[in-house]
Amino acid sequence: MTLEKVFKQYRAEVAINCAAETHVDRSILDPGGFARTDVLGTAVLLEQARKAGVTRFLQVSTDEVYGSL
């Protein structure tokens, strides 16, 4: 089932994006895979949510985006 159909069938008002490639270190070995999942995947989800009239979008991330403690 496509995202468009899911949003329509369930009349979603909120979207939560928890999908991402794990282990940032692996992004060095396959940056394209990370870009497809993390950037393009998020863009597709945002666009479908916008088209469906979703009013809230929560983007979940990891502590790795903040760098070393």
mmCIF file as Biopython writes it, N, C-alpha, C and O atoms, coordinates in Angstrom:
data_model
#
loop_
_atom_site.group_PDB
_atom_site.id
_atom_site.type_symbol
_atom_site.label_atom_id
_atom_site.label_alt_id
_atom_site.label_comp_id
_atom_site.label_asym_id
_atom_site.label_entity_id
_atom_site.label_seq_id
_atom_site.pdbx_PDB_ins_code
_atom_site.Cartn_x
_atom_site.Cartn_y
_atom_site.Cartn_z
_atom_site.occupancy
_atom_site.B_iso_or_equiv
_atom_site.auth_seq_id
_atom_site.auth_asym_id
_atom_site.pdbx_PDB_model_num
ATOM 1   N N  . MET A ? 1  ? 0.848  -1.169 0.000  1.0 0.0 1  A 1 
ATOM 2   C CA . MET A ? 1  ? 0.000  0.000  0.000  1.0 0.0 1  A 1 
ATOM 3   C C  . MET A ? 1  ? 0.902  1.244  0.000  1.0 0.0 1  A 1 
ATOM 4   O O  . MET A ? 1  ? 1.892  1.298  0.729  1.0 0.0 1  A 1 
ATOM 5   N N  . THR A ? 2  ? 0.557  2.223  -0.808 1.0 0.0 2  A 1 
ATOM 6   C CA . THR A ? 2  ? 1.365  3.444  -0.884 1.0 0.0 2  A 1 
ATOM 7   C C  . THR A ? 2  ? 1.029  4.390  0.270  1.0 0.0 2  A 1 
ATOM 8   O O  . THR A ? 2  ? -0.015 4.269  0.911  1.0 0.0 2  A 1 
ATOM 9   N N  . LEU A ? 3  ? 1.930  5.325  0.515  1.0 0.0 3  A 1 
ATOM 10  C CA . LEU A ? 3  ? 1.677  6.318  1.560  1.0 0.0 3  A 1 
ATOM 11  C C  . LEU A ? 3  ? 0.400  7.099  1.297  1.0 0.0 3  A 1 
ATOM 12  O O  . LEU A ? 3  ? -0.364 7.383  2.220  1.0 0.0 3  A 1 
ATOM 13  N N  . GLU A ? 4  ? 0.172  7.444  0.041  1.0 0.0 4  A 1 
ATOM 14  C CA . GLU A ? 4  ? -1.033 8.196  -0.309 1.0 0.0 4  A 1 
ATOM 15  C C  . GLU A ? 4  ? -2.283 7.430  0.131  1.0 0.0 4  A 1 
ATOM 16  O O  . GLU A ? 4  ? -3.196 8.010  0.718  1.0 0.0 4  A 1 
ATOM 17  N N  . LYS A ? 5  ? -2.321 6.138  -0.152 1.0 0.0 5  A 1 
ATOM 18  C CA . LYS A ? 5  ? -3.473 5.313  0.222  1.0 0.0 5  A 1 
ATOM 19  C C  . LYS A ? 5  ? -3.592 5.191  1.743  1.0 0.0 5  A 1 
ATOM 20  O O  . LYS A ? 5  ? -4.697 5.228  2.285  1.0 0.0 5  A 1 
ATOM 21  N N  . VAL A ? 6  ? -2.472 5.048  2.420  1.0 0.0 6  A 1 
ATOM 22  C CA . VAL A ? 6  ? -2.493 4.932  3.883  1.0 0.0 6  A 1 
ATOM 23  C C  . VAL A ? 6  ? -3.068 6.199  4.502  1.0 0.0 6  A 1 
ATOM 24  O O  . VAL A ? 6  ? -3.943 6.130  5.366  1.0 0.0 6  A 1 
ATOM 25  N N  . PHE A ? 7  ? -2.579 7.359  4.063  1.0 0.0 7  A 1 
ATOM 26  C CA . PHE A ? 7  ? -3.089 8.618  4.606  1.0 0.0 7  A 1 
ATOM 27  C C  . PHE A ? 7  ? -4.584 8.775  4.341  1.0 0.0 7  A 1 
ATOM 28  O O  . PHE A ? 7  ? -5.324 9.236  5.211  1.0 0.0 7  A 1 
ATOM 29  N N  . LYS A ? 8  ? -5.029 8.396  3.151  1.0 0.0 8  A 1 
ATOM 30  C CA . LYS A ? 8  ? -6.455 8.509  2.825  1.0 0.0 8  A 1 
ATOM 31  C C  . LYS A ? 8  ? -7.295 7.516  3.627  1.0 0.0 8  A 1 
ATOM 32  O O  . LYS A ? 8  ? -8.321 7.886  4.199  1.0 0.0 8  A 1 
ATOM 33  N N  . GLN A ? 9  ? -6.861 6.264  3.667  1.0 0.0 9  A 1 
ATOM 34  C CA . GLN A ? 9  ? -7.644 5.226  4.341  1.0 0.0 9  A 1 
ATOM 35  C C  . GLN A ? 9  ? -7.823 5.522  5.824  1.0 0.0 9  A 1 
ATOM 36  O O  . GLN A ? 9  ? -8.910 5.338  6.373  1.0 0.0 9  A 1 
ATOM 37  N N  . TYR A ? 10 ? -6.753 5.983  6.472  1.0 0.0 10 A 1 
ATOM 38  C CA . TYR A ? 10 ? -6.812 6.196  7.921  1.0 0.0 10 A 1 
ATOM 39  C C  . TYR A ? 10 ? -7.080 7.649  8.301  1.0 0.0 10 A 1 
ATOM 40  O O  . TYR A ? 10 ? -7.133 7.984  9.485  1.0 0.0 10 A 1 
ATOM 41  N N  . ARG A ? 11 ? -7.249 8.510  7.303  1.0 0.0 11 A 1 
ATOM 42  C CA . ARG A ? 11 ? -7.523 9.936  7.534  1.0 0.0 11 A 1 
ATOM 43  C C  . ARG A ? 11 ? -6.585 10.509 8.592  1.0 0.0 11 A 1 
ATOM 44  O O  . ARG A ? 11 ? -7.029 11.100 9.576  1.0 0.0 11 A 1 
ATOM 45  N N  . ALA A ? 12 ? -5.313 10.329 8.382  1.0 0.0 12 A 1 
ATOM 46  C CA . ALA A ? 12 ? -4.293 10.726 9.351  1.0 0.0 12 A 1 
ATOM 47  C C  . ALA A ? 12 ? -4.277 12.235 9.567  1.0 0.0 12 A 1 
ATOM 48  O O  . ALA A ? 12 ? -4.390 13.011 8.618  1.0 0.0 12 A 1 
ATOM 49  N N  . GLU A ? 13 ? -4.136 12.633 10.804 1.0 0.0 13 A 1 
ATOM 50  C CA . GLU A ? 13 ? -3.976 14.039 11.163 1.0 0.0 13 A 1 
ATOM 51  C C  . GLU A ? 13 ? -2.554 14.317 11.622 1.0 0.0 13 A 1 
ATOM 52  O O  . GLU A ? 13 ? -2.110 15.465 11.645 1.0 0.0 13 A 1 
ATOM 53  N N  . VAL A ? 14 ? -1.843 13.251 11.988 1.0 0.0 14 A 1 
ATOM 54  C CA . VAL A ? 14 ? -0.489 13.362 12.517 1.0 0.0 14 A 1 
ATOM 55  C C  . VAL A ? 14 ? 0.392  12.329 11.833 1.0 0.0 14 A 1 
ATOM 56  O O  . VAL A ? 14 ? -0.047 11.212 11.559 1.0 0.0 14 A 1 
ATOM 57  N N  . ALA A ? 15 ? 1.641  12.703 11.558 1.0 0.0 15 A 1 
ATOM 58  C CA . ALA A ? 15 ? 2.624  11.756 11.016 1.0 0.0 15 A 1 
ATOM 59  C C  . ALA A ? 15 ? 3.866  11.795 11.894 1.0 0.0 15 A 1 
ATOM 60  O O  . ALA A ? 15 ? 4.312  12.865 12.308 1.0 0.0 15 A 1 
ATOM 61  N N  . ILE A ? 16 ? 4.413  10.637 12.171 1.0 0.0 16 A 1 
ATOM 62  C CA . ILE A ? 16 ? 5.641  10.527 12.957 1.0 0.0 16 A 1 
ATOM 63  C C  . ILE A ? 16 ? 6.656  9.766  12.122 1.0 0.0 16 A 1 
ATOM 64  O O  . ILE A ? 16 ? 6.406  8.635  11.707 1.0 0.0 16 A 1 
ATOM 65  N N  . ASN A ? 17 ? 7.792  10.383 11.877 1.0 0.0 17 A 1 
ATOM 66  C CA . ASN A ? 17 ? 8.834  9.741  11.084 1.0 0.0 17 A 1 
ATOM 67  C C  . ASN A ? 17 ? 9.943  9.236  12.002 1.0 0.0 17 A 1 
ATOM 68  O O  . ASN A ? 17 ? 10.738 10.017 12.526 1.0 0.0 17 A 1 
ATOM 69  N N  . CYS A ? 18 ? 9.982  7.925  12.186 1.0 0.0 18 A 1 
ATOM 70  C CA . CYS A ? 18 ? 11.028 7.285  12.992 1.0 0.0 18 A 1 
ATOM 71  C C  . CYS A ? 18 ? 12.007 6.518  12.101 1.0 0.0 18 A 1 
ATOM 72  O O  . CYS A ? 18 ? 12.950 5.903  12.598 1.0 0.0 18 A 1 
ATOM 73  N N  . ALA A ? 19 ? 11.786 6.555  10.809 1.0 0.0 19 A 1 
ATOM 74  C CA . ALA A ? 19 ? 12.612 5.772  9.891  1.0 0.0 19 A 1 
ATOM 75  C C  . ALA A ? 19 ? 13.927 6.482  9.600  1.0 0.0 19 A 1 
ATOM 76  O O  . ALA A ? 19 ? 13.952 7.682  9.325  1.0 0.0 19 A 1 
ATOM 77  N N  . ALA A ? 20 ? 14.987 5.746  9.662  1.0 0.0 20 A 1 
ATOM 78  C CA . ALA A ? 20 ? 16.312 6.278  9.327  1.0 0.0 20 A 1 
ATOM 79  C C  . ALA A ? 20 ? 17.299 5.125  9.266  1.0 0.0 20 A 1 
ATOM 80  O O  . ALA A ? 20 ? 17.103 4.079  9.884  1.0 0.0 20 A 1 
ATOM 81  N N  . GLU A ? 21 ? 18.348 5.338  8.516  1.0 0.0 21 A 1 
ATOM 82  C CA . GLU A ? 21 ? 19.455 4.389  8.539  1.0 0.0 21 A 1 
ATOM 83  C C  . GLU A ? 21 ? 20.136 4.510  9.895  1.0 0.0 21 A 1 
ATOM 84  O O  . GLU A ? 21 ? 20.245 5.602  10.453 1.0 0.0 21 A 1 
ATOM 85  N N  . THR A ? 22 ? 20.586 3.397  10.409 1.0 0.0 22 A 1 
ATOM 86  C CA . THR A ? 22 ? 21.237 3.413  11.719 1.0 0.0 22 A 1 
ATOM 87  C C  . THR A ? 22 ? 22.748 3.455  11.577 1.0 0.0 22 A 1 
ATOM 88  O O  . THR A ? 22 ? 23.291 3.245  10.492 1.0 0.0 22 A 1 
ATOM 89  N N  . HIS A ? 23 ? 23.404 3.723  12.668 1.0 0.0 23 A 1 
ATOM 90  C CA . HIS A ? 23 ? 24.866 3.718  12.747 1.0 0.0 23 A 1 
ATOM 91  C C  . HIS A ? 23 ? 25.477 4.682  11.728 1.0 0.0 23 A 1 
ATOM 92  O O  . HIS A ? 23 ? 25.859 4.293  10.625 1.0 0.0 23 A 1 
ATOM 93  N N  . VAL A ? 24 ? 25.553 5.923  12.124 1.0 0.0 24 A 1 
ATOM 94  C CA . VAL A ? 24 ? 26.049 6.982  11.257 1.0 0.0 24 A 1 
ATOM 95  C C  . VAL A ? 24 ? 27.405 6.632  10.658 1.0 0.0 24 A 1 
ATOM 96  O O  . VAL A ? 24 ? 27.702 7.052  9.540  1.0 0.0 24 A 1 
ATOM 97  N N  . ASP A ? 25 ? 28.229 5.881  11.366 1.0 0.0 25 A 1 
ATOM 98  C CA . ASP A ? 25 ? 29.544 5.495  10.835 1.0 0.0 25 A 1 
ATOM 99  C C  . ASP A ? 25 ? 29.420 4.778  9.494  1.0 0.0 25 A 1 
ATOM 100 O O  . ASP A ? 25 ? 30.296 4.906  8.638  1.0 0.0 25 A 1 
ATOM 101 N N  . ARG A ? 26 ? 28.336 4.024  9.307  1.0 0.0 26 A 1 
ATOM 102 C CA . ARG A ? 26 ? 28.148 3.305  8.043  1.0 0.0 26 A 1 
ATOM 103 C C  . ARG A ? 26 ? 27.846 4.246  6.883  1.0 0.0 26 A 1 
ATOM 104 O O  . ARG A ? 26 ? 27.976 3.858  5.722  1.0 0.0 26 A 1 
ATOM 105 N N  . SER A ? 27 ? 27.445 5.473  7.182  1.0 0.0 27 A 1 
ATOM 106 C CA . SER A ? 27 ? 27.153 6.429  6.113  1.0 0.0 27 A 1 
ATOM 107 C C  . SER A ? 27 ? 28.396 6.747  5.293  1.0 0.0 27 A 1 
ATOM 108 O O  . SER A ? 27 ? 28.293 7.172  4.142  1.0 0.0 27 A 1 
ATOM 109 N N  . ILE A ? 28 ? 29.560 6.544  5.877  1.0 0.0 28 A 1 
ATOM 110 C CA . ILE A ? 28 ? 30.813 6.766  5.147  1.0 0.0 28 A 1 
ATOM 111 C C  . ILE A ? 28 ? 30.975 5.708  4.061  1.0 0.0 28 A 1 
ATOM 112 O O  . ILE A ? 28 ? 31.489 5.994  2.980  1.0 0.0 28 A 1 
ATOM 113 N N  . LEU A ? 29 ? 30.540 4.497  4.348  1.0 0.0 29 A 1 
ATOM 114 C CA . LEU A ? 29 ? 30.653 3.409  3.380  1.0 0.0 29 A 1 
ATOM 115 C C  . LEU A ? 29 ? 29.589 3.479  2.290  1.0 0.0 29 A 1 
ATOM 116 O O  . LEU A ? 29 ? 29.844 3.082  1.152  1.0 0.0 29 A 1 
ATOM 117 N N  . ASP A ? 30 ? 28.400 3.979  2.624  1.0 0.0 30 A 1 
ATOM 118 C CA . ASP A ? 30 ? 27.308 4.041  1.653  1.0 0.0 30 A 1 
ATOM 119 C C  . ASP A ? 30 ? 26.511 5.335  1.828  1.0 0.0 30 A 1 
ATOM 120 O O  . ASP A ? 30 ? 25.374 5.297  2.298  1.0 0.0 30 A 1 
ATOM 121 N N  . PRO A ? 31 ? 27.089 6.475  1.456  1.0 0.0 31 A 1 
ATOM 122 C CA . PRO A ? 31 ? 26.382 7.748  1.640  1.0 0.0 31 A 1 
ATOM 123 C C  . PRO A ? 31 ? 25.099 7.830  0.819  1.0 0.0 31 A 1 
ATOM 124 O O  . PRO A ? 31 ? 24.145 8.488  1.236  1.0 0.0 31 A 1 
ATOM 125 N N  . GLY A ? 32 ? 25.058 7.177  -0.335 1.0 0.0 32 A 1 
ATOM 126 C CA . GLY A ? 32 ? 23.856 7.196  -1.166 1.0 0.0 32 A 1 
ATOM 127 C C  . GLY A ? 32 ? 22.674 6.549  -0.480 1.0 0.0 32 A 1 
ATOM 128 O O  . GLY A ? 32 ? 21.555 7.058  -0.547 1.0 0.0 32 A 1 
ATOM 129 N N  . GLY A ? 33 ? 22.913 5.431  0.179  1.0 0.0 33 A 1 
ATOM 130 C CA . GLY A ? 33 ? 21.855 4.737  0.908  1.0 0.0 33 A 1 
ATOM 131 C C  . GLY A ? 33 ? 21.290 5.598  2.021  1.0 0.0 33 A 1 
ATOM 132 O O  . GLY A ? 33 ? 20.077 5.651  2.224  1.0 0.0 33 A 1 
ATOM 133 N N  . PHE A ? 34 ? 22.169 6.267  2.737  1.0 0.0 34 A 1 
ATOM 134 C CA . PHE A ? 34 ? 21.720 7.156  3.803  1.0 0.0 34 A 1 
ATOM 135 C C  . PHE A ? 34 ? 20.923 8.324  3.247  1.0 0.0 34 A 1 
ATOM 136 O O  . PHE A ? 34 ? 19.902 8.705  3.820  1.0 0.0 34 A 1 
ATOM 137 N N  . ALA A ? 35 ? 21.374 8.893  2.143  1.0 0.0 35 A 1 
ATOM 138 C CA . ALA A ? 35 ? 20.663 10.023 1.534  1.0 0.0 35 A 1 
ATOM 139 C C  . ALA A ? 35 ? 19.281 9.594  1.056  1.0 0.0 35 A 1 
ATOM 140 O O  . ALA A ? 35 ? 18.305 10.322 1.241  1.0 0.0 35 A 1 
ATOM 141 N N  . ARG A ? 36 ? 19.193 8.412  0.439  1.0 0.0 36 A 1 
ATOM 142 C CA . ARG A ? 36 ? 17.889 7.935  -0.038 1.0 0.0 36 A 1 
ATOM 143 C C  . ARG A ? 36 ? 16.912 7.745  1.112  1.0 0.0 36 A 1 
ATOM 144 O O  . ARG A ? 36 ? 15.763 8.182  1.034  1.0 0.0 36 A 1 
ATOM 145 N N  . THR A ? 37 ? 17.362 7.100  2.168  1.0 0.0 37 A 1 
ATOM 146 C CA . THR A ? 37 ? 16.472 6.820  3.289  1.0 0.0 37 A 1 
ATOM 147 C C  . THR A ? 37 ? 16.175 8.068  4.110  1.0 0.0 37 A 1 
ATOM 148 O O  . THR A ? 37 ? 15.016 8.405  4.351  1.0 0.0 37 A 1 
ATOM 149 N N  . ASP A ? 38 ? 17.226 8.745  4.534  1.0 0.0 38 A 1 
ATOM 150 C CA . ASP A ? 38 ? 17.060 9.827  5.496  1.0 0.0 38 A 1 
ATOM 151 C C  . ASP A ? 38 ? 16.565 11.130 4.863  1.0 0.0 38 A 1 
ATOM 152 O O  . ASP A ? 38 ? 15.764 11.842 5.469  1.0 0.0 38 A 1 
ATOM 153 N N  . VAL A ? 39 ? 17.026 11.445 3.667  1.0 0.0 39 A 1 
ATOM 154 C CA . VAL A ? 39 ? 16.638 12.710 3.039  1.0 0.0 39 A 1 
ATOM 155 C C  . VAL A ? 39 ? 15.454 12.512 2.096  1.0 0.0 39 A 1 
ATOM 156 O O  . VAL A ? 39 ? 14.405 13.135 2.266  1.0 0.0 39 A 1 
ATOM 157 N N  . LEU A ? 40 ? 15.626 11.651 1.111  1.0 0.0 40 A 1 
ATOM 158 C CA . LEU A ? 40 ? 14.555 11.439 0.141  1.0 0.0 40 A 1 
ATOM 159 C C  . LEU A ? 40 ? 13.324 10.812 0.801  1.0 0.0 40 A 1 
ATOM 160 O O  . LEU A ? 40 ? 12.195 11.211 0.516  1.0 0.0 40 A 1 
ATOM 161 N N  . GLY A ? 41 ? 13.539 9.846  1.668  1.0 0.0 41 A 1 
ATOM 162 C CA . GLY A ? 41 ? 12.420 9.210  2.361  1.0 0.0 41 A 1 
ATOM 163 C C  . GLY A ? 41 ? 11.618 10.203 3.193  1.0 0.0 41 A 1 
ATOM 164 O O  . GLY A ? 41 ? 10.388 10.158 3.206  1.0 0.0 41 A 1 
ATOM 165 N N  . THR A ? 42 ? 12.312 11.098 3.885  1.0 0.0 42 A 1 
ATOM 166 C CA . THR A ? 42 ? 11.631 12.126 4.668  1.0 0.0 42 A 1 
ATOM 167 C C  . THR A ? 42 ? 10.889 13.092 3.764  1.0 0.0 42 A 1 
ATOM 168 O O  . THR A ? 42 ? 9.771  13.498 4.079  1.0 0.0 42 A 1 
ATOM 169 N N  . ALA A ? 43 ? 11.494 13.467 2.642  1.0 0.0 43 A 1 
ATOM 170 C CA . ALA A ? 43 ? 10.836 14.379 1.699  1.0 0.0 43 A 1 
ATOM 171 C C  . ALA A ? 43 ? 9.553  13.764 1.146  1.0 0.0 43 A 1 
ATOM 172 O O  . ALA A ? 43 ? 8.539  14.452 1.029  1.0 0.0 43 A 1 
ATOM 173 N N  . VAL A ? 44 ? 9.588  12.493 0.809  1.0 0.0 44 A 1 
ATOM 174 C CA . VAL A ? 44 ? 8.390  11.806 0.296  1.0 0.0 44 A 1 
ATOM 175 C C  . VAL A ? 44 ? 7.299  11.786 1.368  1.0 0.0 44 A 1 
ATOM 176 O O  . VAL A ? 44 ? 6.137  12.077 1.083  1.0 0.0 44 A 1 
ATOM 177 N N  . LEU A ? 45 ? 7.675  11.445 2.588  1.0 0.0 45 A 1 
ATOM 178 C CA . LEU A ? 45 ? 6.704  11.407 3.680  1.0 0.0 45 A 1 
ATOM 179 C C  . LEU A ? 45 ? 6.110  12.794 3.944  1.0 0.0 45 A 1 
ATOM 180 O O  . LEU A ? 45 ? 4.900  12.927 4.127  1.0 0.0 45 A 1 
ATOM 181 N N  . LEU A ? 46 ? 6.955  13.818 3.963  1.0 0.0 46 A 1 
ATOM 182 C CA . LEU A ? 46 ? 6.463  15.188 4.166  1.0 0.0 46 A 1 
ATOM 183 C C  . LEU A ? 46 ? 5.482  15.598 3.073  1.0 0.0 46 A 1 
ATOM 184 O O  . LEU A ? 46 ? 4.438  16.182 3.365  1.0 0.0 46 A 1 
ATOM 185 N N  . GLU A ? 47 ? 5.805  15.302 1.827  1.0 0.0 47 A 1 
ATOM 186 C CA . GLU A ? 47 ? 4.939  15.691 0.713  1.0 0.0 47 A 1 
ATOM 187 C C  . GLU A ? 47 ? 3.590  14.968 0.779  1.0 0.0 47 A 1 
ATOM 188 O O  . GLU A ? 47 ? 2.548  15.585 0.558  1.0 0.0 47 A 1 
ATOM 189 N N  . GLN A ? 48 ? 3.603  13.689 1.078  1.0 0.0 48 A 1 
ATOM 190 C CA . GLN A ? 48 ? 2.347  12.946 1.181  1.0 0.0 48 A 1 
ATOM 191 C C  . GLN A ? 48 ? 1.524  13.441 2.373  1.0 0.0 48 A 1 
ATOM 192 O O  . GLN A ? 48 ? 0.298  13.524 2.296  1.0 0.0 48 A 1 
ATOM 193 N N  . ALA A ? 49 ? 2.196  13.767 3.462  1.0 0.0 49 A 1 
ATOM 194 C CA . ALA A ? 49 ? 1.497  14.297 4.633  1.0 0.0 49 A 1 
ATOM 195 C C  . ALA A ? 49 ? 0.863  15.649 4.296  1.0 0.0 49 A 1 
ATOM 196 O O  . ALA A ? 49 ? -0.271 15.919 4.692  1.0 0.0 49 A 1 
ATOM 197 N N  . ARG A ? 50 ? 1.583  16.487 3.574  1.0 0.0 50 A 1 
ATOM 198 C CA . ARG A ? 50 ? 1.063  17.795 3.170  1.0 0.0 50 A 1 
ATOM 199 C C  . ARG A ? 50 ? -0.175 17.629 2.297  1.0 0.0 50 A 1 
ATOM 200 O O  . ARG A ? 50 ? -1.193 18.285 2.518  1.0 0.0 50 A 1 
ATOM 201 N N  . LYS A ? 51 ? -0.081 16.743 1.299  1.0 0.0 51 A 1 
ATOM 202 C CA . LYS A ? 51 ? -1.202 16.510 0.392  1.0 0.0 51 A 1 
ATOM 203 C C  . LYS A ? 51 ? -2.429 15.974 1.131  1.0 0.0 51 A 1 
ATOM 204 O O  . LYS A ? 51 ? -3.562 16.262 0.745  1.0 0.0 51 A 1 
ATOM 205 N N  . ALA A ? 52 ? -2.207 15.204 2.182  1.0 0.0 52 A 1 
ATOM 206 C CA . ALA A ? 52 ? -3.308 14.601 2.932  1.0 0.0 52 A 1 
ATOM 207 C C  . ALA A ? 52 ? -3.875 15.550 3.988  1.0 0.0 52 A 1 
ATOM 208 O O  . ALA A ? 52 ? -4.861 15.225 4.649  1.0 0.0 52 A 1 
ATOM 209 N N  . GLY A ? 53 ? -3.261 16.713 4.148  1.0 0.0 53 A 1 
ATOM 210 C CA . GLY A ? 53 ? -3.756 17.671 5.135  1.0 0.0 53 A 1 
ATOM 211 C C  . GLY A ? 53 ? -3.334 17.372 6.559  1.0 0.0 53 A 1 
ATOM 212 O O  . GLY A ? 53 ? -3.987 17.808 7.508  1.0 0.0 53 A 1 
ATOM 213 N N  . VAL A ? 54 ? -2.244 16.628 6.718  1.0 0.0 54 A 1 
ATOM 214 C CA . VAL A ? 54 ? -1.736 16.321 8.052  1.0 0.0 54 A 1 
ATOM 215 C C  . VAL A ? 54 ? -1.367 17.629 8.747  1.0 0.0 54 A 1 
ATOM 216 O O  . VAL A ? 54 ? -0.703 18.484 8.161  1.0 0.0 54 A 1 
ATOM 217 N N  . THR A ? 55 ? -1.795 17.778 9.983  1.0 0.0 55 A 1 
ATOM 218 C CA . THR A ? 55 ? -1.583 19.036 10.701 1.0 0.0 55 A 1 
ATOM 219 C C  . THR A ? 55 ? -0.360 19.033 11.605 1.0 0.0 55 A 1 
ATOM 220 O O  . THR A ? 55 ? 0.103  20.095 12.021 1.0 0.0 55 A 1 
ATOM 221 N N  . ARG A ? 56 ? 0.167  17.855 11.914 1.0 0.0 56 A 1 
ATOM 222 C CA . ARG A ? 56 ? 1.367  17.762 12.764 1.0 0.0 56 A 1 
ATOM 223 C C  . ARG A ? 56 ? 2.302  16.705 12.211 1.0 0.0 56 A 1 
ATOM 224 O O  . ARG A ? 56 ? 1.875  15.638 11.771 1.0 0.0 56 A 1 
ATOM 225 N N  . PHE A ? 57 ? 3.596  17.026 12.242 1.0 0.0 57 A 1 
ATOM 226 C CA . PHE A ? 57 ? 4.619  16.108 11.744 1.0 0.0 57 A 1 
ATOM 227 C C  . PHE A ? 57 ? 5.738  16.085 12.772 1.0 0.0 57 A 1 
ATOM 228 O O  . PHE A ? 57 ? 6.353  17.114 13.052 1.0 0.0 57 A 1 
ATOM 229 N N  . LEU A ? 58 ? 5.999  14.921 13.327 1.0 0.0 58 A 1 
ATOM 230 C CA . LEU A ? 58 ? 7.059  14.772 14.316 1.0 0.0 58 A 1 
ATOM 231 C C  . LEU A ? 58 ? 8.227  14.039 13.675 1.0 0.0 58 A 1 
ATOM 232 O O  . LEU A ? 58 ? 8.071  12.919 13.189 1.0 0.0 58 A 1 
ATOM 233 N N  . GLN A ? 59 ? 9.389  14.663 13.673 1.0 0.0 59 A 1 
ATOM 234 C CA . GLN A ? 59 ? 10.602 14.067 13.130 1.0 0.0 59 A 1 
ATOM 235 C C  . GLN A ? 59 ? 11.449 13.571 14.293 1.0 0.0 59 A 1 
ATOM 236 O O  . GLN A ? 59 ? 11.923 14.369 15.102 1.0 0.0 59 A 1 
ATOM 237 N N  . VAL A ? 60 ? 11.640 12.265 14.379 1.0 0.0 60 A 1 
ATOM 238 C CA . VAL A ? 60 ? 12.420 11.666 15.449 1.0 0.0 60 A 1 
ATOM 239 C C  . VAL A ? 60 ? 13.848 11.459 14.944 1.0 0.0 60 A 1 
ATOM 240 O O  . VAL A ? 60 ? 14.061 11.094 13.788 1.0 0.0 60 A 1 
ATOM 241 N N  . SER A ? 61 ? 14.802 11.691 15.804 1.0 0.0 61 A 1 
ATOM 242 C CA . SER A ? 61 ? 16.199 11.527 15.424 1.0 0.0 61 A 1 
ATOM 243 C C  . SER A ? 61 ? 16.937 10.797 16.540 1.0 0.0 61 A 1 
ATOM 244 O O  . SER A ? 61 ? 16.326 10.319 17.496 1.0 0.0 61 A 1 
ATOM 245 N N  . THR A ? 62 ? 18.237 10.719 16.409 1.0 0.0 62 A 1 
ATOM 246 C CA . THR A ? 62 ? 19.056 10.064 17.430 1.0 0.0 62 A 1 
ATOM 247 C C  . THR A ? 62 ? 19.986 11.089 18.054 1.0 0.0 62 A 1 
ATOM 248 O O  . THR A ? 62 ? 20.125 12.210 17.566 1.0 0.0 62 A 1 
ATOM 249 N N  . ASP A ? 63 ? 20.610 10.683 19.128 1.0 0.0 63 A 1 
ATOM 250 C CA . ASP A ? 63 ? 21.566 11.574 19.787 1.0 0.0 63 A 1 
ATOM 251 C C  . ASP A ? 63 ? 22.808 11.809 18.931 1.0 0.0 63 A 1 
ATOM 252 O O  . ASP A ? 63 ? 23.557 12.756 19.169 1.0 0.0 63 A 1 
ATOM 253 N N  . GLU A ? 64 ? 23.028 10.950 17.935 1.0 0.0 64 A 1 
ATOM 254 C CA . GLU A ? 64 ? 24.220 11.076 17.091 1.0 0.0 64 A 1 
ATOM 255 C C  . GLU A ? 64 ? 24.233 12.360 16.263 1.0 0.0 64 A 1 
ATOM 256 O O  . GLU A ? 64 ? 25.300 12.793 15.826 1.0 0.0 64 A 1 
ATOM 257 N N  . VAL A ? 65 ? 23.083 12.972 16.039 1.0 0.0 65 A 1 
ATOM 258 C CA . VAL A ? 65 ? 23.046 14.202 15.243 1.0 0.0 65 A 1 
ATOM 259 C C  . VAL A ? 65 ? 23.662 15.377 15.995 1.0 0.0 65 A 1 
ATOM 260 O O  . VAL A ? 65 ? 23.986 16.399 15.390 1.0 0.0 65 A 1 
ATOM 261 N N  . TYR A ? 66 ? 23.828 15.236 17.323 1.0 0.0 66 A 1 
ATOM 262 C CA . TYR A ? 66 ? 24.371 16.317 18.119 1.0 0.0 66 A 1 
ATOM 263 C C  . TYR A ? 66 ? 25.886 16.240 18.270 1.0 0.0 66 A 1 
ATOM 264 O O  . TYR A ? 66 ? 26.496 17.131 18.863 1.0 0.0 66 A 1 
ATOM 265 N N  . GLY A ? 67 ? 26.488 15.199 17.748 1.0 0.0 67 A 1 
ATOM 266 C CA . GLY A ? 67 ? 27.942 15.060 17.855 1.0 0.0 67 A 1 
ATOM 267 C C  . GLY A ? 67 ? 28.354 14.417 19.176 1.0 0.0 67 A 1 
ATOM 268 O O  . GLY A ? 67 ? 27.515 13.914 19.923 1.0 0.0 67 A 1 
ATOM 269 N N  . SER A ? 68 ? 29.665 14.441 19.453 1.0 0.0 68 A 1 
ATOM 270 C CA . SER A ? 68 ? 30.140 13.821 20.686 1.0 0.0 68 A 1 
ATOM 271 C C  . SER A ? 68 ? 29.832 14.655 21.911 1.0 0.0 68 A 1 
ATOM 272 O O  . SER A ? 68 ? 29.806 15.885 21.880 1.0 0.0 68 A 1 
ATOM 273 N N  . LEU A ? 69 ? 29.604 13.938 22.976 1.0 0.0 69 A 1 
ATOM 274 C CA . LEU A ? 69 ? 29.342 14.611 24.250 1.0 0.0 69 A 1 
ATOM 275 C C  . LEU A ? 69 ? 30.654 15.067 24.823 1.0 0.0 69 A 1 
ATOM 276 O O  . LEU A ? 69 ? 30.683 15.663 25.900 1.0 0.0 69 A 1 
#
